[in-house]
Amino acid sequence: MHELPAPEPELALPAPEPEPVTDQPRPAEPTGDLALRMLYDEQTRLRAELDQLRQKQDEKGKGGGDDKKEGGGDEKGGGDEKGGGDEKEGDDKKGGDAGKEKDKEKKPPLKERVTGWVREHPVYTVLILVGLVVLLVGGILLIHYLNSYEDTDDAFVDGHTDPISFRISGIVSAVYVENTYRVKKGQLLVELDSRDNQVAKEQAAANYAQAQAGTRAQAPNVPITTTDQMTRVANQDLDVVRARANVAATEEQYRSAVANLEQARANQENAAREEERYRLLVAKEEVSREQYDQRATEARADAAVVASRSEAADAAAKNVTEAKAQMGQAEQQQRQARADLPRQVAMQKEQLAQRKANELAAKAQADQAELNFEYTRIYAPEDGIIGDKQVQVATQVAPGQELFALTQTNDIWVTANFKETEIKRMFPGDSVTIYVDALATKFQGYVEALPGGTGAVYSLLPPENATGNYVKVVQRLPVRIRFKPGQPGADRLAPGMSVEPKVWLR
């Protein structure tokens, strides 16, 4: 078997030199970075001394081996006297092992050396312990700090860019802005030649005034027609009453005529009987011829009265029929008047409504003409910066033709595309530190809202994971971050600037 090599003897640290006793006060113990520096220097010095001691120990070990060899030679002579040449080598070997054991016994253990060094250097010991504690606490705080936020460089300032254009066609008469001009809300930007629109506005105003006059002229016709129709109905009611009274009167006259006729007929019959009786008496010559003629005359007179009263009765009957016809006509006219009353009023109301509709149409045309006149001037819809100017004076423009773009400066935010694995602890309202590359400035903000989907979902051609081979890719979600108001330098922010947001997680 191979024998294990003997362990290297440990080197004994030199005893610390006693500090000189002086009346001067000891300097204050160093702390912080200076203490760590002094500790490092002391450690370097101790390593150098340890290397020197090891070198001296190696040289001493080599020198001791030579002495033992020489001593062994002397003993060899003595051994020769005793007669043992082999004992020389054994003595030399034992002498070397004894020297090593002696050196080992002289060197104290590592624990004692450390304990002694600690007692001799209490300040450095405290500094070392403090440094270890500081490193431990610093490491914990560093880990906690690294886990307290999420950041990304895939972010930029976002905002509204409004295309400015005319709603009507015309010739540009004035342009008041250029590229990079900062404008305020309500500031006049560009103007068209407004003379044609001014004429159209005046014409529309005249038409509107005419329509208003027609409405005012028609408005009184409604109550007038209502009054006329109600008067007509009342007159027809009176005519009906009169016709009914006339019918009653003619019927009474007819009844009287019929009664007179009956009376006349009775008188005629009586006269006829008297004539017949006197005719017989005359034939017998019991009465005179004169008396008979008188009775015959009375009979003929009564017959004439009957005929007259019969004609009167017939005339009275015709009068009754005529009166009834007149009454029916009056009743028909009454019904017609009553039916025409709402119709005539409704017709006048419809005519009034038509006049009002014409008035509204004229008003709409006047309003449109007023709008067209106002559309000849374009004002800034919001505060912002002019860009992409494409219009000049005397240019013929069409409705919807873009003149320039207005980038709003009072409503900007940050769109930060975080990985989906970075937003699990992110919520609306979290504080954000925003570093703007162009300004080399940090701004404060907050998470306004988390997205409703990843950027791939809103792309023109969203991915179809159900088709083909699937490869999982970490998606990014656009998180909207708002700047806190009232920060200096915020007026220099512009959409498109690259930023690095750092969201502080709860």
ZAMARGU-4260 file (C-alpha; in steps of 0.2 Angstrom, whole numbers, plus 5000, padded with zeros to 4 digits):
<rodrens>
0) 5000/5000/5000 | 5005/5018/4997 | 5009/5028/5012 | 4999/5044/5014 | 5011/5059/5014
5) 5014/5067/5031 | 5004/5083/5034 | 5013/5099/5031 | 5017/5107/5048 | 5007/5122/5052
10) 5016/5138/5054 | 5015/5148/5070 | 5010/5166/5069 | 5022/5178/5077 | 5017/5185/5094
15) 5010/5202/5092 | 5021/5216/5097 | 5015/5226/5112 | 5009/5243/5108 | 5020/5256/5114
20) 5013/5265/5129 | 5011/5284/5126 | 5002/5298/5134 | 4994/5303/5117 | 4976/5298/5115
25) 4972/5284/5104 | 4965/5289/5087 | 4947/5286/5084 | 4942/5269/5077 | 4939/5270/5058
30) 4922/5266/5051 | 4914/5263/5035 | 4923/5262/5018 | 4940/5267/5027 | 4938/5253/5040
35) 4935/5241/5026 | 4951/5247/5017 | 4961/5246/5032 | 4955/5228/5035 | 4960/5224/5017
40) 4977/5231/5019 | 4979/5222/5036 | 4974/5206/5028 | 4987/5209/5013 | 5000/5212/5026
45) 4996/5196/5036 | 4997/5186/5020 | 5014/5193/5015 | 5021/5189/5033 | 5013/5172/5032
50) 5022/5169/5015 | 5038/5175/5023 | 5036/5163/5038 | 5033/5149/5027 | 5048/5152/5016
55) 5059/5154/5032 | 5052/5138/5039 | 5056/5129/5022 | 5074/5135/5023 | 5075/5130/5041
60) 5068/5113/5038 | 5081/5110/5024 | 5095/5117/5036 | 5090/5105/5050 | 5090/5090/5039
65) 5108/5094/5034 | 5113/5095/5052 | 5105/5079/5057 | 5114/5071/5042 | 5130/5077/5049
70) 5125/5072/5067 | 5121/5055/5060 | 5138/5054/5053 | 5146/5057/5070 | 5134/5044/5078
75) 5140/5033/5064 | 5157/5033/5071 | 5150/5029/5088 | 5139/5016/5080 | 5154/5009/5071
80) 5162/5007/5088 | 5146/4998/5094 | 5146/4989/5077 | 5129/4994/5068 | 5130/5003/5051
85) 5111/5000/5048 | 5107/5010/5064 | 5113/5026/5056 | 5099/5027/5043 | 5086/5023/5056
90) 5093/5036/5068 | 5093/5049/5054 | 5075/5044/5050 | 5069/5045/5067 | 5078/5061/5070
95) 5069/5069/5055 | 5052/5063/5061 | 5056/5069/5079 | 5060/5087/5072 | 5044/5088/5062
100) 5034/5083/5078 | 5044/5095/5088 | 5040/5109/5075 | 5021/5104/5075 | 5020/5105/5094
105) 5028/5122/5093 | 5014/5129/5081 | 4997/5132/5090 | 4980/5127/5083 | 4970/5137/5071
110) 4957/5141/5083 | 4969/5147/5096 | 4978/5158/5083 | 4961/5165/5077 | 4956/5168/5095
115) 4972/5176/5099 | 4971/5187/5084 | 4954/5193/5089 | 4960/5197/5106 | 4974/5207/5099
120) 4964/5216/5085 | 4947/5219/5093 | 4944/5234/5081 | 4947/5225/5066 | 4936/5210/5072
125) 4922/5222/5075 | 4924/5230/5058 | 4924/5213/5050 | 4908/5208/5059 | 4900/5225/5054
130) 4905/5222/5036 | 4898/5205/5036 | 4882/5211/5043 | 4881/5226/5031 | 4884/5214/5016
135) 4870/5203/5022 | 4858/5217/5025 | 4863/5225/5009 | 4861/5209/5000 | 4843/5207/5007
140) 4839/5225/5003 | 4846/5222/4985 | 4835/5207/4982 | 4820/5216/4990 | 4823/5231/4978
145) 4825/5220/4963 | 4808/5212/4967 | 4799/5228/4970 | 4798/5235/4952 | 4796/5230/4934
150) 4804/5240/4920 | 4805/5239/4901 | 4814/5248/4887 | 4799/5244/4875 | 4790/5260/4879
155) 4787/5277/4871 | 4777/5293/4874 | 4760/5292/4866 | 4747/5305/4862 | 4733/5311/4850
160) 4738/5318/4832 | 4723/5327/4825 | 4723/5329/4806 | 4717/5347/4802 | 4706/5349/4786
165) 4692/5360/4779 | 4674/5354/4779 | 4670/5365/4763 | 4679/5369/4747 | 4687/5386/4743
170) 4703/5396/4741 | 4715/5398/4755 | 4717/5417/4759 | 4728/5416/4774 | 4739/5403/4784
175) 4745/5409/4801 | 4756/5394/4807 | 4771/5384/4801 | 4779/5368/4806 | 4784/5367/4825
180) 4773/5381/4830 | 4765/5379/4847 | 4747/5384/4847 | 4734/5386/4860 | 4716/5380/4860
185) 4705/5392/4850 | 4719/5400/4840 | 4716/5404/4822 | 4726/5393/4810 | 4720/5395/4792
190) 4707/5405/4783 | 4697/5403/4767 | 4690/5417/4755 | 4673/5420/4763 | 4664/5431/4751
195) 4654/5418/4742 | 4649/5411/4759 | 4644/5428/4765 | 4632/5430/4751 | 4625/5413/4753
200) 4622/5417/4772 | 4613/5433/4768 | 4602/5424/4755 | 4597/5410/4767 | 4594/5424/4781
205) 4581/5432/4769 | 4573/5416/4765 | 4571/5412/4783 | 4563/5429/4786 | 4551/5427/4772
210) 4546/5410/4779 | 4543/5418/4796 | 4532/5431/4789 | 4522/5417/4780 | 4520/5408/4797
215) 4514/5424/4805 | 4501/5427/4791 | 4494/5410/4792 | 4493/5409/4811 | 4477/5420/4813
220) 4468/5409/4800 | 4466/5395/4813 | 4455/5405/4825 | 4446/5414/4811 | 4441/5398/4803
225) 4436/5391/4819 | 4424/5406/4823 | 4417/5406/4805 | 4413/5387/4806 | 4406/5389/4823
230) 4395/5403/4817 | 4389/5393/4802 | 4385/5378/4813 | 4375/5390/4824 | 4365/5397/4809
235) 4362/5380/4802 | 4355/5375/4819 | 4344/5390/4818 | 4338/5386/4801 | 4334/5368/4807
240) 4324/5375/4821 | 4315/5387/4809 | 4312/5373/4796 | 4304/5362/4810 | 4293/5376/4816
245) 4288/5379/4797 | 4284/5360/4796 | 4273/5361/4812 | 4264/5377/4805 | 4261/5369/4788
250) 4254/5354/4796 | 4243/5364/4807 | 4237/5373/4792 | 4234/5357/4783 | 4224/5350/4797
255) 4214/5366/4797 | 4211/5365/4779 | 4206/5347/4780 | 4193/5352/4794 | 4186/5366/4784
260) 4185/5354/4769 | 4175/5342/4780 | 4164/5356/4786 | 4161/5361/4768 | 4157/5344/4763
265) 4144/5342/4777 | 4136/5359/4772 | 4136/5353/4754 | 4127/5336/4759 | 4115/5346/4769
270) 4112/5358/4755 | 4110/5344/4743 | 4097/5336/4754 | 4087/5352/4756 | 4087/5355/4737
275) 4080/5337/4734 | 4067/5340/4747 | 4062/5357/4740 | 4063/5350/4722 | 4049/5337/4727
280) 4039/5350/4736 | 4040/5362/4721 | 4034/5347/4710 | 4019/5346/4722 | 4018/5365/4722
285) 4019/5365/4741 | 4032/5378/4741 | 4036/5392/4729 | 4048/5390/4715 | 4058/5404/4723
290) 4062/5394/4739 | 4068/5380/4728 | 4080/5390/4718 | 4087/5397/4734 | 4090/5380/4741
295) 4098/5375/4724 | 4109/5390/4724 | 4114/5386/4742 | 4118/5368/4736 | 4129/5374/4722
300) 4138/5387/4733 | 4142/5373/4746 | 4148/5362/4732 | 4160/5376/4726 | 4166/5379/4744
305) 4170/5360/4745 | 4180/5361/4729 | 4189/5377/4736 | 4193/5370/4752 | 4198/5353/4744
310) 4211/5363/4734 | 4216/5372/4750 | 4218/5356/4759 | 4229/5350/4744 | 4239/5366/4745
315) 4241/5364/4763 | 4247/5346/4761 | 4260/5352/4748 | 4266/5365/4760 | 4268/5352/4773
320) 4279/5342/4761 | 4289/5357/4756 | 4292/5362/4774 | 4298/5344/4778 | 4309/5345/4763
325) 4316/5362/4769 | 4318/5355/4786 | 4328/5340/4779 | 4339/5351/4769 | 4342/5362/4785
330) 4346/5347/4795 | 4358/5341/4781 | 4366/5358/4780 | 4367/5357/4799 | 4376/5340/4799
335) 4388/5347/4785 | 4392/5362/4795 | 4396/5352/4810 | 4406/5340/4800 | 4415/5354/4791
340) 4420/5363/4807 | 4434/5352/4813 | 4439/5349/4795 | 4441/5367/4791 | 4450/5370/4807
345) 4462/5356/4804 | 4465/5362/4786 | 4470/5379/4793 | 4481/5371/4806 | 4489/5360/4793
350) 4493/5375/4782 | 4500/5383/4797 | 4511/5368/4801 | 4516/5368/4782 | 4521/5386/4784
355) 4531/5382/4800 | 4539/5368/4792 | 4545/5379/4778 | 4551/5391/4791 | 4561/5377/4799
360) 4568/5372/4782 | 4573/5390/4779 | 4581/5391/4797 | 4591/5375/4793 | 4597/5383/4777
365) 4601/5399/4786 | 4610/5389/4800 | 4620/5379/4787 | 4625/5395/4778 | 4631/5402/4795
370) 4641/5386/4798 | 4648/5386/4780 | 4653/5404/4784 | 4661/5399/4800 | 4670/5384/4792
375) 4680/5397/4782 | 4691/5398/4798 | 4699/5384/4807 | 4704/5386/4825 | 4715/5375/4835
380) 4704/5361/4844 | 4717/5359/4858 | 4734/5365/4863 | 4748/5357/4853 | 4762/5358/4840
385) 4760/5360/4821 | 4768/5347/4810 | 4767/5340/4792 | 4760/5357/4785 | 4754/5355/4767
390) 4744/5371/4763 | 4749/5387/4756 | 4740/5404/4752 | 4729/5403/4736 | 4728/5384/4737
395) 4711/5377/4731 | 4706/5365/4744 | 4693/5351/4745 | 4682/5345/4759 | 4692/5333/4770
400) 4709/5337/4762 | 4722/5337/4776 | 4731/5353/4778 | 4743/5349/4793 | 4743/5339/4809
405) 4741/5345/4826 | 4750/5335/4840 | 4741/5338/4857 | 4752/5342/4871 | 4740/5342/4885
410) 4734/5324/4884 | 4749/5313/4882 | 4753/5296/4891 | 4766/5282/4890 | 4762/5265/4881
415) 4773/5252/4889 | 4774/5235/4882 | 4777/5224/4896 | 4779/5205/4895 | 4765/5195/4901
420) 4775/5187/4915 | 4779/5205/4921 | 4761/5211/4925 | 4755/5198/4937 | 4759/5210/4952
425) 4754/5226/4942 | 4738/5235/4945 | 4730/5252/4940 | 4736/5266/4952 | 4754/5259/4954
430) 4767/5273/4955 | 4779/5274/4940 | 4796/5282/4938 | 4798/5287/4919 | 4815/5291/4912
435) 4814/5300/4896 | 4829/5297/4885 | 4828/5313/4875 | 4827/5324/4890 | 4838/5313/4902
440) 4825/5317/4915 | 4814/5307/4927 | 4795/5310/4928 | 4782/5303/4940 | 4767/5294/4934
445) 4755/5280/4938 | 4747/5265/4929 | 4731/5271/4922 | 4724/5255/4915 | 4729/5237/4910
450) 4725/5232/4892 | 4711/5221/4886 | 4722/5210/4876 | 4740/5208/4869 | 4747/5217/4855
455) 4745/5202/4844 | 4726/5202/4846 | 4724/5219/4839 | 4736/5217/4825 | 4730/5216/4807
460) 4733/5198/4805 | 4731/5190/4823 | 4739/5173/4826 | 4728/5157/4824 | 4735/5146/4837
465) 4722/5132/4832 | 4731/5130/4815 | 4748/5123/4811 | 4762/5120/4824 | 4761/5129/4840
470) 4776/5138/4847 | 4773/5147/4864 | 4780/5165/4863 | 4780/5177/4878 | 4767/5190/4873
475) 4768/5209/4877 | 4753/5219/4883 | 4752/5238/4881 | 4750/5246/4898 | 4745/5264/4898
480) 4754/5275/4910 | 4749/5293/4914 | 4760/5307/4919 | 4756/5316/4935 | 4751/5334/4932
485) 4761/5349/4937 | 4779/5342/4934 | 4792/5354/4927 | 4798/5350/4910 | 4782/5341/4905
490) 4779/5353/4892 | 4794/5347/4882 | 4787/5329/4881 | 4781/5324/4863 | 4773/5308/4856
495) 4786/5296/4850 | 4800/5299/4863 | 4808/5283/4870 | 4806/5281/4888 | 4810/5268/4902
500) 4796/5266/4914 | 4799/5258/4931 | 4783/5252/4939 | 4784/5250/4958 | 4774/5235/4963
505) 4763/5234/4978
</rodrens>
